[in-house]
Amino acid sequence: MTNNNELIFEISRPGRIAASLPESDVPAVKLSKKFPEHLIRKTPAELPEVSEPQLMRHYTALSNMNFGVDNGFYPLGSCTMKYNPKINEDVARLSGFANIHPFQPTQTVQGALELMYELQEDLKVITGMAAISLQPAAGAQGEWTGLMIMKLFHKQNGEDKKRTKILVPDSAHGTNPSSAFIAGFDVVEIPSNASGTVDLAALKNQLGTDIAGLMLTNPNTLGLFEKDIEEIAKLIHGIGGLVYYDGANLNAILGKTTPAAMGFDIVHLNLHKTFSTPHGGGGPGSGPVGVKGFLAPYLPVPRVEKQDDEYVLNSSYPLSLGRVKGYFGNFGVNVRAYTYIRTMGADGLKQVSESAVLHANYLRKLLAPYYIVSHPQFCKHEFVLSGLKQKKLGVKTMDIAKRLLDFGYYAPTVYFPLIVEEAMMIEPTETETKETLDAFAKTLIAIAKEVEETPTIVLEAPHTTSVRRMDEVRAARKLRVRYDKSKDKE
Ligand SMILES: *Cc1c(COP(=O)(O)O)cnc(C)c1O
């Protein structure tokens, strides 16, 4: 046991490493040698004593309760739960990537910096943008970063006080209005028209010099391509606003078009969606932000650049937003995404989008006779069903989602997008076989028949999972956030 009174850190060692670092990265830390008396333990901590096999069984049992894309089909719309090739993991575990430290002098991590630089270059081609930052840790953080860049741009033009509003379509992902709000903007919702895309007339009604910009994902969350995107971008630019691309649906357009070609000024990508890195419960994310040239000075620093033959971290951008994430982003995720891009190649990425779109349309056609399809036109990489027909028979979309679990599927995204009643949003991705798509369709069709003939079996689902159906009403009314054994019988 160490003496609690003495700090276990040896202060001189981090100091020595810090001496070789850029000053901005390492604030001087002065640690007191003594802990305050009242913080010192009087009795040893009551740590659980378990054997290694007990511990191993505990975590293995937990891992067996988990469901991931390596267990089965995971058609969670908007989330692009594609298979994550294991070569990504091999590369991320290479010692030169896995065993380096962010405080190392840049001359000793040239390979890692080269990978980041090359990934930025690839993402520039994929998005058509002029500059990329890999710092944001997820799509939502990328959104906030992009909106702050928008704000800095307007500030530079002396217009930040006046441009207070961000336009967001009503089909948008919840993170869009949230990010705009957190970035200090007011959110103005733009309704969709009957064919599921932005209502141009309603958009025009909102245009004015108080608009900072518009956020849009294309294809949108209904899986539909916003055909008017060029005109929308022109309208926003016409009033001095900027256009932000939510890149979560990039899987549908890889190598076909780019956000830049559609007229967008700022984008974020979700590398953990489009570029096959584990996410959700399976890992952290990466939400790089790309901008057109005139916005590059505002990107987060440090920026990874190539000067002559050396890769460097450049922080000398006086207009920069600053740092948005500790160190340089989720490096391990970026290694995986880079590996994916390189193994696929340009033609491979194009094929990804073609197959993703084909799979979505195939499933949509198979299911259309049994469920209401929210919008009948050709979709991109995902589509939205409505369970209204089933709801009229007393079975809700949530019941159908739970019944799917009995057959070993993860459920689609439900009750989103908000503009479709009883929504079920299905994104099969390109990595599934025709057999899997057929079997999934067969199951959903069988459930539609159960709804008509034996609805109780759906209403009481799931029957085969390790955890039975939660009493949702009781969970909401008598919420218990702390486990108390004495209340187990309740
Ligand atoms: C997933 C998603 C986001 C948010 O991305 P995160 O990486 O989960 O933060 C934003 N928009 C859409 C359309 C999404 O599907």
PDBQT file of the ligand as one rigid body, heavy atoms in Angstrom, charges set to zero:
ROOT
HETATM    1  C1  LIG A 501     -26.336   9.745 -36.464  1.00  0.00    +0.000 C 
HETATM    2  C2  LIG A 501     -26.844  11.000 -36.988  1.00  0.00    +0.000 A 
HETATM    3  C3  LIG A 501     -26.393  12.237 -36.501  1.00  0.00    +0.000 A 
HETATM    4  C4  LIG A 501     -25.520  12.377 -35.273  1.00  0.00    +0.000 C 
HETATM    5  O1  LIG A 501     -24.310  11.712 -35.357  1.00  0.00    +0.000 OA
HETATM    6  P1  LIG A 501     -23.585  11.077 -34.077  1.00  0.00    +0.000 P 
HETATM    7  O2  LIG A 501     -22.294  10.600 -34.634  1.00  0.00    +0.000 OA
HETATM    8  O3  LIG A 501     -24.476   9.998 -33.563  1.00  0.00    +0.000 OA
HETATM    9  O4  LIG A 501     -23.407  12.184 -33.074  1.00  0.00    +0.000 OA
HETATM   10  C5  LIG A 501     -26.835  13.385 -37.137  1.00  0.00    +0.000 A 
HETATM   11  N1  LIG A 501     -27.690  13.320 -38.172  1.00  0.00    +0.000 NA
HETATM   12  C6  LIG A 501     -28.154  12.151 -38.656  1.00  0.00    +0.000 A 
HETATM   13  C7  LIG A 501     -29.088  12.171 -39.838  1.00  0.00    +0.000 C 
HETATM   14  C8  LIG A 501     -27.762  10.956 -38.075  1.00  0.00    +0.000 A 
HETATM   15  O5  LIG A 501     -28.230   9.801 -38.543  1.00  0.00    +0.000 OA
ENDROOT
TORSDOF 0
